[in-house]
Each structure stands twice: as C-alpha cells, then as structure tokens.
Amino acid sequence: MNDFLFPIIEIVLGVVLLFAGGELFIQGAIFLSLILGIPQIVIGLTVVSFGTSSPELLVSLSSIFKGSDSLAASNVIGSNIFNVLVVLGISSLITPLKVKSRIVRRDVPLLMAISSAVWAMSSTGLLTLQAGIFLIFCLILNTLWEINTMNEKGEETKDAEPEIEELTDNYKGKLNILLKLILGIFLLSFGSNILVNGSQTLANLLGVNEIVIGLTIVATGTSLPELVTSIIAAFKGKTDLAIGNVVGSNLLNQLLILGSCSIFSGFKGLVIEQSLIKVDLPFMVLTTFACLPIFWSKGKITRIEGFILLNLYIFYILDKILFLNGFNFLSELRIGLFIYFALLTVFLIVQEKLKFSNS
C-alpha cells in the first residue's frame, strides 16, 4: 500500500499545481496583453483559451520529453471524451443548456471535421511532423476566423466572454503581472513534471499500460479547469459559455496540443498506440458526432441527455477497469451496454415525438 501512496500524492499535487499555475498564467497573460494594447475580445478568444488548455499542453509536452508518447496522446483523447460526456453532462444536469445556432452551424461541424482528420492521420500509428504543422496552421486559421466573425455572436454570447479587470498602469502593477506570469509558468512546468512522474510510477506499480492512466486519471486532472468553468457558467445561467468552453477546449486539445507534440517529436513523429486507434479515438469521434443531434433537439441539452452523457462515461471507465482485470465476459457486457443505450435512445425519440404531438 505504501508503494502506491507516493505516486498518488504526486498525481494529486501535480493536478493542484497545474490548476493554480493555469490561473496565475491566465491572469498574468491577460494583463500583459492589455499593456500591449490587444483588444479584450481578442484576449478572450486567444489568451484565455490557450491558458485554460495550458495544463494539458504542459503535461503532454512533458510526456514527450520523457519518451512517453502514449501518455501524451491518451491525455488529449481522454480529456476530449471527459469534456463532452462529463463536463457537458454535469452542466446540463444543473440547468438545461441552450445551444445557439452558431455552435450548431460552425463550431460543432468544425470540431467533427478536425476530430475525424486527427483519427485519419493517426491511423498509420504515427502523427507526423507534417501533420503537426498542418494542425497548428488550422489553429491559426481558426483563431483569425473567430476574431473576424465575432459580430456573428449574439449579445448573450459576447456577455459570456471572461470578464477582464481594469489594469493599474504603475510599476507595482507591472511587477505583479511579471511575477504572476513567472510563477504560473513555473507551477505549470513543475506540476506537469510531477503529474507525469506519478502517472508513470502508478502505471508500473499496477502493471498496466500508461495509456489507461492517461485516458482516466491524467485526463480528468487536466480537464478540471474546463469542468469548474462550465459548472460556474451553468449556475450563472451563461449556458453559451458552458458549451463554448467544451467545444473550444476540444478543438485546442487537438490543434494546439497534438500539433505541438507532433512538432516537438521531430521527424520520428508522435507514436499513437493501436489500442488508441482501434478503441479510444473512434469513441472520441463518436462522442463528438453525438453532439450534433443532441444540440439540434429543440436547441438545448436537456437534463435527460446530460444524464445519458454521464452514463456513457461511467460505462466507458467501467469497460477500462474490467478490461484491466481480465473480465471474461467483456464482449457480452459491451453488447448489453449497446442494447441498453439503443433502447434508451428509442425511448427518448418516442418521448420527444409524443411531446411534439401533444403541443
């Protein structure tokens, strides 16, 4: 038991440091951007978005430098699955999430296209340097497109952008900004290093592949900023921010993080394990595709749909645990789960039609 205690402490401490470091980094970066005269809306779409993805980025890059490509890739895939199923699921249980037409028309189809492209490019077992450059290029194009089409967003969406405090332009204020940036970067770097070390040690002690730890524990830890942001937004009634946070984070995870990891891997490329290609990447793509019909249903994510999303994640994790323990009837369980969700889907469709006919 004592052998497991230290890596668990490392993982928990790493997550806490990443969370704190990310917050300090975002605050410092926002104020620095204001000093440089960058408009607030551009800050919201770039600096804040990149800041909330900084834990995933640092953990994945740290994994690359430690020669653990599988942990880097599984962190991104697991984080995307967690964001859709858990973050959206919990947020919609708090309050039904209204979906604006822009998200359905532009953001979700773009996320679907990028997710499918990443799966296709990874199918060879390698995300090459060229693929990484392509993903970063897509990120730049998307950011410019976001800024140029800002007027398409409704007033409610604009109000949902992060609130930015006024800047006090004096020496003490500038020193405070510099300290926040330095401390934020240090905590992010140190926290990511501790989290990766703890994850690798725990995987070795459990005798499991690092992929499983990356898909579950690490992905959950690095997705906490998105979870907290969306829950707070849901309680405040800013449902656009709750949904946009998930869609934007999942885009950045693939474009920025996988792109950066592929580039930093050099000409050898980022190695993608076969288990990720055959099971987890397709599941990530399917959860992304599931967003569109859910978002189309009366333009909101209902509490029932949120419950289904959470159920999916619970069964996904259960499948991973049973697979690790060599469960003999895993195939039968998967068939049973498929039938369960098929019946649940039919029930929801019938319920919606009855509501429509009565109205």
N, C-alpha and C positions, 0 to 999 in steps of 0.2 A: 504493500500500500504506500509506503514511504517513497518508493521509486516513482510512483505516479504523482505524488504531491507537488514536487518541484516543477515539472513541466506544466501542470495545471495552473500553478501560481504564475508561471511565466506567461501563459496564454491570457489569463485574466488581466495581469499587469500590462501586458502588451496592448490589449484592447482599450484599457483605461487611458494609457499614454497616447494611443492613436486618436482617441476621441478628444482628449484635451489639446493635443497638438494640432489637430484639424481645426478646432475652434479658434485657437490663437492665430494660426496661419491665415484663416479667412479674415479675421478682424484686421490683422496687420496688412494683408494684401488689399483689402477694401480701402483703408485709409491711404495707403501708398498710391493706389490708383487715383484717388481723389486729389492728392497732391500733384499728380502728373496731369490732372485735368481731364481724365477719362469720364464720359457721361455715366450717370448712375445706372441707366438701363443696360449699358454695355457691361458694366461691372456685374450686374445681376446675372446676365446671360453667360459670362465667361469666368470671371474671378471666383464668384461664389460657387458656380457649378463645378469648376475644377477643384476648388477647395474641398467640397464635400466628397469628391472622389479620391482625394489625396491618400486616405488610409489604404484603399485597395491598390492604388498605384505604387506606394512605397513598399507594401507587403509583397506585391508581385515582382517588383524590381529587385528587392532584397532576396527573394527566392531564386531569381535568375542568376544573381551574382554568387549564390551558394550552390549553384548547379542543380536546383530543383525546379525544372521546367513544369513538372506535373502539378506542383503546388501553386505555381503562378497561374496556370491555365484553369485549374479547378476552382481557385479563388474567384476568378471572374465569372465563370459559368454558374457556380453555386450562389454568388451574390446576385446575379440576374434572376435566377429562379426564386431566391428568397424575396427579392424586391416585389416581383409580380404576385406571388402566392401569399406571402406573409404580410408585407407592408400594405399592399392594396387590400388584402383580406381583413386585417385588423382595422384599418382606417375606415373601410365601408361598414364594419360592424358598429363603429362609433356613430357614424352618420352616413346615409346613402350618398355616394359621391357623384355629383352631376358632371357630365362629360361635355365639354364644349366641342363644337363642330371642327375647329382647327385641329384638335387632338386626333379626331377620327379621320379627317381628310388628309392630314400631313404627317403628324408625328408618329402615330402607330404604324401606318404603312411604311414609313422610312425605317422604323425600328425592325419591322418584319423583314424588309429587304436586306438590312445590314446583318441581322441575325442569320438569315439564310446564306448570305455571302460568306460570313465567317465559317459557318458549317461546311460549305462547299470548299473553301480554301484550306480548311483543316483536314479534309477527308483523306489527304495523302499521308497524314501523320506528321505534317510539318507546316508551320506557319512561317513562310519565308520572309527574308528581308524586304523583298519587293512587295509582299502582301502588307507588311508593316507600314511601308511608305505610302501605299495606297490607302490604308485605314487612316493615317494621320492627314493625308490630303483630303479625304472625305470629311474629317473632323473640321478642318479649316473652312471648307466649303459650307458645311452645315452651320458653323458659327456665324459666318458672314451672311448666310441666308436668314438666320434667326434675327440678326440685327436689322437687316434691310426690310424684313416683313413684320417688324414689330407692330406696325399700325394695324395689322390684321387682328391682333389680340383685342379682346373686349376689355372694357374698363375694369371688370372684376378680376380678370387675369392680370392686368397691369398692377392693380392694387395688391395682388397676391405676391408680387415680387418682394424679395427680402428688404426690410426697412434698413436704411443706411443713415447712421447718425451724422450730425454735423461735425466737421473737422475743426479742431482748435489749432490754428496755424502758429505755433510757437515752438521754441527749442525743446521744451519738456514734452510736448505732444509728439514731435517728430522722433525724439529719443524713445518714447513709449512704443511708437509704431515699429521702430527698428528692433527693439527688444522682443516684441510680440512675434515678429517675423522670424528672428533668430531662434527664440525659444520654441516656436511652433515647428520649425524645420527640424530642430534637434529632437524634440519629443516624437515627431513622426518617424524620424530615422531610427532612433533608439527603440521606440515601441514596435516598429515593424521588425527590427532585428530580433528582439526578444520573442515576439509572437511566432516568427518563423522557426527560431530555435526550439521553442516549446512544442510547436506542432510536429517538427521532425522527430524530437525525442519521444513524444507521446505515440506517434505512429510506429516507431521502432519497438517501444515497450508493449504496445498492443499487437504487434506483429501484423499490421495492416499497411496497405499502400497509402502514401501521403495524399493521394487523390481524395480518399474518403474524408480525411481530416480537413482538407482544403474546401471540399464541397459543403461541409457541415459547420464545424466549429469556426474555422477561419473566416468563411464567407459570412456567417452570422455576425461575428465580431466586427468585421469591416463594414457591414451594412447597417450598423446601429445608428450612424448619423442620419441616414435616409429614413429609418424607422421612426426615430424621435421627431424629425422634421415633419413627416407626414401625419403622425398622431397629433402633434400640436396644431397643425393646419386643419385637421379634421375637427378637433374640438373648437377651433375658432371659426369653423364654417367656411374656411378657404379651401374648398374642395379641388379647385383648379391646381393649387399649389401641391396638394397631396398627390394628385395623379401625375402632374408635370414633373414632380420630383423623381418619381419612379421611372417614367419614360426617359427623361433626360439622363438620369444616372445609368440606366441600362445602355443607352447609346454611348455615353462616355466610357463605360467599362470596356466596351468592345473597340471603339475607335481609338481612344487615348491609351488605355492600359494594354490591351493586346497589341496595338500598333507599336507602342513604346517597347514592350517586352520583345517583340519580333526584331525590332531595330537593334536593341541592345544585345540580343543574342548573336548578332553578326551574321556572317554568311552561312553558318550552320543552321540558323533558323530556330524557332521555338518548337520544341517537340510536343506533340499532342498525342497522349496515350490512346490506344484503341478503345478502351472502355469508355473514355470520354466521347469519342467519335460515335460509338455504337449506341450508347445509352443516354448520357447526360446532355450532350449537345443537341440531339434530337428533342429531348424533353424540354430544354430551354427554348428551342424554336417553337415547339408546340404550345408552351405556355404563353409565348409572345403572340402567336396566331390566335390563341383563345381570347386575347384581349379585345379583338375587333368585334366579334359577335356580342360579347358582353357589353362593350361600350355602345353598340348600336341599339341595344334593348332599352327603348324609351330614354335614351341619352343619359343613363346613370348606372352605377354599380350598386345593386341593392344589397341588403344585409344577407339575403339568402345566397346570392352569388359570392359575397365575401366569405360566407361560411363554407361554400364549395371550394373556394381557392385555398382556404386554410386546411380543409380536409385533404386536398391534393398534396399539400406539403407534408402533412403528418404521415400520409401513406408513402410518400417518396422517401422520407427519412426512415420509416419502418422497413421499407424494402432494403435500404442500405444496411441497416442493423442486422436483419435476418440473413442477408447475403454474407455478411462478415462471419456470422455464427454458423454458416453452412446449413441453413434451414433446408430440409429435404423436399418440402412441398412449395418451394418458392414460385415455380411456374403456375401451379394451381391457384396460389394466392393472387398472383398477378391477373389471372383470368377472372377470378372472383371480384377483384377491385375494378377491373374493366367493366364487368356486368353491372356492378354497383353504381358506377358513375354514369353508365349508359342509361340505366333506369332513372337515376336522379335527374339527368338531362331531359329525358322524355317527360318526366313529371313536371319539371319547370316549364317546358314548352306548352304542355296541356294547360297548366295553371295560367300562363300568360294569355293563351287563346280564350280561356273562359272569362278572364278579366276583361279582355277586349270585346267579347260578345255581349257581356253584361253592361258595358259602358255605352 
